[in-house]
Amino acid sequence: MGNIQTKQPKLKIRKGDLVQIIAGNSKGIQGKVLEVSVKSSRVIVEGANIVSKHTKPNATNPNGGIIKKEASIHISNVAYVDPKSGKPTRIGRKLNSDNKLVRIAKKSGEEIK
């Protein structure tokens, strides 16, 4: 009974996408996705969900102190920003003319590069 694997979800948001936070303390902020964690279904968005991290002195930060940095947000709390309208939209997947699966914005139907 060992080695049970859980199926990881197919995430529709990728690194580099422009997203808007739709819930939580940073609601309404738009930013670029810096990192996606598939295992925990969380993303780190540039300039959103800023937390204060207390650090000890080390090689990179010789004085230590309090550093402001972005914390992760659950993927359900972010929405992709439609390149056409600039508003949040859901993402779908469709076969294009070359028989490749591509992401599309549900509101405009436009293909996401």
N, C-alpha and C positions, 0 to 999 in steps of 0.2 A: 504493500500500500504506500510505499515511499514515493518520492519524486512526482508529486501532483503539480501539474502546471496549470496556471490560470490563463485564460485567453485575454490578451491585452487589447483594448479597444483601438479601432482605427481612428486616429485623431485627424480632424479636418483642418486644424490650424498648424502652420509650420513656422519655422524660424524665418524671420525677415518679413512676415506679414504685418500689415498695418491693422491694428485691432482697437476696439473701444471697450472700456470696462463698463459693464451694464449693471453691476451689483457690487455692494461693499463700500468701504470708505473712499475709494478712489473713483467712484462712479462718474462716468462722463469723460474721463481722461482718455485721450487717444495716444497710442505709442506703438513702436515697433517691437515685435517679439524677439527677445534676445536669446531665450533658451526654452526648449520644450522637454518636459520629463514625461515620457510615455508611461512609465511604471506607475507614477502617482497621479497622472492626468492633470498636471499643473504646468503653468507657463510663467516666465518672468518677462514683464513688460517694462520697456524703457520709461523711466520717470513716474511709474505708478507703484502704489503700495510701498512707500518708502518707510524703512524701519531704522532705528538707531541701534548699531551693534557696538558693544563695548569690547575693545581689543587690547590685549597685552602688548607691550613693546616686542617687536620682532625685526627681522632683517628688512622686510619691505616697509614697515612702519616703525621706525626707531623710537618714537615717543609714545606710541600706543594712543589711547583716547577713544572718543566716540566717533564712529564712522556712519554716515548715512548711506544706505544701500537699498536696492530693490529686493523685495521678498516675493516669493511665488504666489500666484493666484490660481484657484481652480479653473480649469478650462471652460466650465459651464458659465462662469462669470464674465467671459469675454466674448465679443462678437466681431467677426471680420468686417472691415469697412469696405463697402462697395466702391470700386474705383470710379464708377460713372457718377453716382449721386453723392458720395461722401457720407452715406448713412450706413448704420449697421445692417448686416444681412446674414442669412444662413448660407451654408455652402452645400452644394450638391455635387454629384459626380456623373459624368456623361461620356459616352464614346464619341470621339471626334471623327473627322473624315479619314484620318489615318488609322482608325480602329485602336486609338490609345485612350485610356481613361484620363480625363482632365477634370479639374475642379471648375465649377461654375457658380457665380453669384445668383442666388435664387430670385432676388428682386429684379435685377436687370437682365438676367440670363447671359451675362457676359462671361467669357472664359477668363480664368485667373491664371496669370503667367507665373 
